[in-house]
């Protein structure tokens, strides 16, 4: 199905603890993202990058939520841009940048379509708050904030429309902090760990995840953190964790999401070209975006 896709770059690394992920949007463009999607028959416009301050020109603020003020400002601007894109009937594809930007992407989509759910593919839960975080890195708090937990300023980006636990699934998780593990249990968010992927198989996990969302949402936002993959496949990420998805499992997950026909927005995050090898991680992200947006073998 033809889509009108808008690329939005968010060169932010304020939420992470390693520099370089701010160059992710450039790496994804260099990997041929726009042409790859255009070749599928989609209309693709690159709307450029948001202006994001660097840590050299920012005050880290409280150590339990570093650079929170600047991150909130970026997320508010991203939310406005994404909402405008969605109102125009286009599909926003946001290029990161660290995972803190998801607060802006999802908030913008849900301004227009408040019954949008989330598929969050990630090695981590991103479900910390300033009270539970061991690092103070806001990219590890973004999903919790979208569900109304954590720093008030970040939660406020959702404008009183928090995502509900039954509207959220996490897939590929294999590294949780103690505090976020407890919060995930309390909220009842469905988490498919890599243990379940190994035991049940990726097709069964995706069937369960998509069936759960289909019952509670009208549309789906896909947040793809490249560290969900095995580090040998995606070396260019800031927080790699062994035991991740394979190349073929990633494609199958994307293909099943595409087949459902509910995808309204997507983001590719945590690509760090400084840590990468010949832009392999960005090229992997482009491959995954193609599958999520309708590429077929036959």
Buried (B, 14 or more C-beta within 10 A) or exposed (E): EEBEBBBBBBBBBBBBBBBBBBBBBBBBBBBBBBEBBEEBEBEBEBBEBBEBBEBEEBEBBEEBBBBBBBBBBBBBBBBBBBBBBBEEEBBBBBBBBBBBBBBBBBBBBBBBBBEBBBBBBBBBBBBBBBEBBEBBBBBBBBBBBBBBBBBEBBBBBBEEBBBBBBBBBBBBBBBBBEBBBEBBEEBEBBBBBBEBBEEBEBEEBBEBBBEBBEEEBEBBBBBBBBBBBBBEBBBBBBBBBEBBBBBEBBBBBBBBBBEBEBBBBBBBBBBBBEBBEEBBBBBBBBBBBBBBBBBEEE
